[in-house]
């Protein structure tokens, strides 16, 4: 059993601050129920001094978006020598950039929807309409727009009519300087949690996501009752194994550590398409990872107390 103090890092200044605070609170309660001494730390300008002057025995990164997932906070923890649960700074950087993650997964032989990624400057320099026309010609409709970095589906929009593209692009650019435009694949949306245990890396039962409005956007993710979840997912055994294999391979290929969540779509013909991977998955009441724990016969607290122990033992 871990002795001493565990700091749960949550909050921060990203667009996902509120979700992170919810994850942090729920995780803190779960760890206290396991007998750990837990402090909840907001991630602000005082973090570095606090890490030095009130150094915890371990930290858990429960941050979503921004510096909590792009490797910045992880770099700080590595510099001051605080062991932490979660992916290293280098792994975070690869997972954080969606086009890079998609390219690495595709190069490993897995399917991912066709995409293009363009910065705001391209639309200014070449003219928005010609670029949008070329995008539709390449990808077809419908397509989904999302910021190339970030999570919680902030800024993500499904576009079915070319006339709606300009407004959707403006909405997307509100959350980042580069847009990822991806061919929309209709099918069964699933999330697969991956956890590292002493026996190796394990994919938990896939969770099927059925949003009431048809699109799993920010509101559908975090408003109770707007999305139905099935854990385990209603998939044939062979397909469930395929999405679990994808998640484990993504975890390994991107250099992730301890815990991750891979999002995928199973098309009508059974093809499994990789969408993205999250190095710091949500742990709120409507998040899929705690649902996967329950489906696997375990709990949030028991999984994370083991991960904290692993972090302390490896010392980083």
C-alpha positions in Angstrom: 0.0 0.0 0.0 1.2 3.5 -0.9 2.2 5.6 2.2 2.3 9.3 2.1 0.4 11.8 0.0 -1.0 11.5 -3.5 -1.7 14.7 -5.4 -4.5 14.6 -7.9 -3.8 17.3 -10.5 -7.0 18.6 -12.1 -8.5 21.9 -13.4 -6.0 23.9 -15.3 -6.8 26.6 -17.8 -7.9 24.6 -20.9 -11.3 24.6 -22.4 -11.9 21.3 -20.6 -11.3 22.7 -17.1 -14.7 21.9 -15.8 -14.6 18.3 -17.0 -11.1 17.9 -15.4 -12.3 19.2 -12.1 -15.2 16.6 -12.2 -12.7 13.8 -13.0 -10.4 14.9 -10.3 -13.1 15.0 -7.6 -14.4 11.6 -8.5 -10.9 10.1 -8.6 -10.0 11.7 -5.3 -13.0 10.1 -3.6 -12.2 6.7 -5.1 -8.6 6.8 -3.9 -9.6 7.9 -0.4 -12.0 5.0 -0.3 -8.9 2.8 -0.9 -7.2 4.3 2.1 -4.9 6.7 0.4 -4.1 10.3 1.7 -5.2 12.5 -1.2 -4.8 16.2 -1.9 -6.6 17.8 -4.9 -4.4 20.4 -6.6 -5.6 22.8 -9.2 -2.9 23.2 -11.9 -2.0 26.9 -11.9 0.9 29.3 -11.5 1.6 27.9 -8.0 2.1 24.3 -9.1 5.8 24.3 -9.4 6.4 25.9 -6.0 4.0 23.5 -4.4 5.6 20.5 -6.0 9.0 21.6 -4.6 7.8 22.8 -1.1 5.1 20.2 -0.5 6.3 17.4 -2.6 3.8 14.5 -2.8 4.9 10.9 -2.9 3.1 10.5 -6.2 0.8 12.5 -8.5 -2.1 11.5 -10.8 -2.7 13.6 -13.8 -6.4 14.1 -14.2 -6.1 17.0 -16.6 -7.9 17.2 -19.9 -6.8 19.3 -22.8 -4.0 21.9 -23.1 -0.9 21.5 -20.9 -2.3 18.4 -19.2 -2.3 16.3 -22.3 0.3 17.9 -24.6 3.2 16.9 -22.3 3.8 20.2 -20.5 2.7 19.3 -17.0 4.3 15.9 -17.4 7.6 17.6 -18.3 7.4 19.6 -15.1 6.7 16.5 -13.0 9.7 14.8 -14.7 12.0 17.8 -14.0 11.2 17.9 -10.3 11.2 14.1 -9.9 7.7 13.5 -8.8 6.4 10.0 -9.8 3.1 10.2 -11.6 0.4 8.1 -13.0 0.0 8.6 -16.7 1.9 8.8 -20.0 5.3 10.4 -20.2 5.8 13.8 -21.8 7.1 12.3 -25.0 4.2 9.9 -25.4 1.7 12.7 -24.6 3.0 14.8 -27.5 2.4 12.0 -30.0 -1.1 11.2 -28.9 -2.1 14.9 -28.5 -1.6 15.7 -32.2 -4.4 13.8 -33.9 -2.9 13.8 -37.5 0.4 12.4 -36.2 -1.4 9.7 -34.2 -3.6 8.8 -37.2 -0.5 8.6 -39.4 1.3 6.3 -37.0 -1.7 4.0 -36.6 -2.3 3.9 -40.3 1.4 3.1 -41.0 1.0 0.1 -38.6 -1.7 -1.3 -40.9 -4.9 -0.2 -39.1 -7.7 1.6 -40.8 -8.5 5.2 -40.0 -10.9 7.6 -41.9 -9.3 9.6 -44.7 -8.3 13.1 -43.6 -6.6 16.3 -44.4 -5.2 18.7 -41.8 -4.8 22.4 -42.6 -3.8 25.5 -40.6 -5.9 28.7 -40.6 -3.2 30.5 -42.5 -3.8 28.2 -45.6 -7.4 29.5 -45.9 -6.2 33.1 -45.6 -3.4 32.8 -48.1 -5.1 30.6 -50.8 -8.7 31.7 -50.3 -11.2 29.9 -48.2 -13.6 28.7 -50.8 -11.2 27.1 -53.2 -9.6 25.2 -50.3 -13.0 24.1 -49.0 -14.0 22.9 -52.5 -10.8 20.8 -52.8 -11.5 19.4 -49.3 -15.0 18.2 -50.4 -13.7 16.9 -53.7 -11.0 14.8 -51.8 -13.1 13.6 -48.8 -16.7 13.8 -50.0 -19.6 14.5 -47.7 -20.5 14.0 -44.9 -17.3 14.8 -43.1 -16.4 15.8 -39.6 -14.3 18.8 -38.6 -12.4 18.9 -35.4 -9.4 20.8 -34.0 -6.2 18.8 -34.6 -5.5 19.0 -30.9 -7.8 18.9 -27.9 -10.6 16.7 -26.6 -14.2 16.4 -25.3 -15.3 17.0 -28.9 -15.0 20.7 -28.4 -15.2 22.4 -31.8 -16.1 19.1 -33.6 -19.0 19.3 -36.1 -20.4 16.9 -38.7 -21.0 18.6 -42.0 -23.5 17.1 -44.5 -24.0 20.1 -46.8 -21.1 22.0 -48.4 -23.0 25.2 -47.7 -22.5 24.6 -44.0 -18.7 24.3 -44.2 -17.6 27.9 -43.8 -19.6 28.4 -40.5 -18.4 25.0 -39.2 -14.8 25.9 -40.0 -15.2 29.2 -38.0 -16.5 27.2 -35.1 -13.6 24.7 -35.3 -11.0 27.4 -35.4 -12.3 28.9 -32.2 -10.6 25.9 -30.4 -7.4 25.7 -32.4 -5.3 27.1 -35.3 -5.4 23.9 -37.3 -8.4 21.9 -38.4 -8.6 18.1 -39.0 -11.2 17.3 -41.7 -12.1 13.6 -41.7 -14.4 11.5 -43.8 -17.4 10.7 -41.7 -17.9 7.0 -41.1 -21.3 5.8 -40.1 -21.3 2.9 -37.7 -21.1 1.8 -34.1 -19.0 4.2 -32.0 -16.9 2.5 -29.2 -14.4 3.5 -26.6 -11.8 1.0 -25.4 -9.8 1.6 -22.2 -6.4 0.1 -21.9 -4.7 -0.5 -18.5 -1.2 -1.7 -17.7 -1.1 -4.3 -14.9 1.7 -6.5 -13.6 0.6 -9.2 -16.0 0.9 -6.9 -19.0 -1.2 -4.4 -21.0 -4.9 -5.2 -21.1 -7.8 -3.9 -23.1 -11.0 -3.7 -21.0 -14.5 -4.5 -22.5 -15.4 -1.9 -25.2 -18.1 0.6 -24.4 -20.7 1.3 -27.1 -21.8 4.9 -27.4 -25.3 5.8 -28.7 -25.9 9.6 -28.5 -29.6 10.6 -28.6 -28.9 13.3 -31.3 -26.7 11.0 -33.4 -23.5 12.9 -32.7 -21.3 12.4 -29.6 -20.5 16.1 -29.0 -19.6 17.9 -25.8 -23.2 18.2 -24.6 -23.9 14.5 -25.3 -20.7 13.5 -23.5 -21.3 15.3 -20.2 -25.1 15.7 -19.9 -26.7 12.7 -18.1 -29.4 11.1 -20.1 -28.4 12.4 -23.6 -26.4 9.3 -24.5 -27.0 5.6 -24.0 -24.0 3.4 -23.1 -23.6 -0.3 -23.4 -20.8 -2.0 -21.5 -19.7 -4.3 -22.9 -20.6 -3.1 -26.4 -23.1 -5.1 -28.5 -20.5 -6.4 -30.9 -19.7 -9.9 -32.2 -16.9 -11.5 -30.3 -14.5 -11.3 -33.3 -15.2 -7.5 -33.7 -14.8 -6.8 -30.0 -11.4 -8.6 -30.1 -10.5 -6.5 -33.1 -11.2 -3.2 -31.4 -9.4 -4.3 -28.3 -6.4 -5.3 -30.4 -6.4 -1.8 -32.0 -6.5 -0.1 -28.6 -3.6 -2.1 -27.2 -1.5 -1.5 -30.3 -2.3 2.2 -30.3 -1.3 2.3 -26.6 2.1 0.7 -27.5 2.7 2.5 -30.9 2.2 5.9 -29.4 4.3 5.2 -26.3 1.5 5.6 -23.8 1.7 4.5 -20.2 -0.5 3.2 -17.4 -3.9 4.0 -18.9 -5.4 5.3 -22.2 -8.6 5.3 -24.1 -8.9 4.6 -27.8 -12.0 5.8 -29.8 -13.1 3.9 -32.8 -15.9 3.3 -35.3 -17.1 -0.1 -36.4 -18.5 0.3 -39.9 -21.5 -1.6 -41.2 -19.2 -4.0 -43.0 -17.3 -4.7 -39.8 -14.2 -2.6 -40.6 -12.7 -1.1 -37.4 -11.6 2.5 -37.9 -9.3 4.3 -35.5 -10.4 7.8 -34.6 -8.1 9.0 -31.8 -6.5 8.1 -28.5 -6.7 9.9 -25.2 -3.7 9.8 -22.8 -5.7 11.3 -19.9 -9.2 9.9 -20.3 -12.2 11.4 -18.5 -13.4 9.9 -15.2 -16.7 11.7 -14.7 -20.0 10.1 -14.0 -20.7 10.0 -17.8 -17.2 8.9 -18.9 -16.7 5.6 -20.5 -13.6 4.5 -18.7 -15.3 3.9 -15.3 -18.0 2.0 -17.2 -15.3 -0.2 -18.7 -13.9 -0.9 -15.2 -17.3 -1.9 -13.9 -17.8 -4.2 -17.0 -14.5 -5.8 -16.2 -15.5 -6.5 -12.6 -13.2 -3.9 -11.0 -13.5 -0.2 -9.9 -12.0 3.2 -10.4 -10.4 3.1 -7.0 -8.9 -0.3 -7.3 -7.4 0.3 -10.7 -5.9 3.6 -9.8 -4.4 2.5 -6.5 -2.5 -0.1 -8.4 -1.4 2.5 -10.9 -0.2 4.8 -8.1 1.8 1.9 -6.6 3.4 1.2 -10.0 4.3 4.9 -10.4 6.0 5.0 -6.9 7.9 1.8 -7.7 9.3 3.0 -11.0 10.0 6.4 -9.5 8.8 8.6 -12.4 
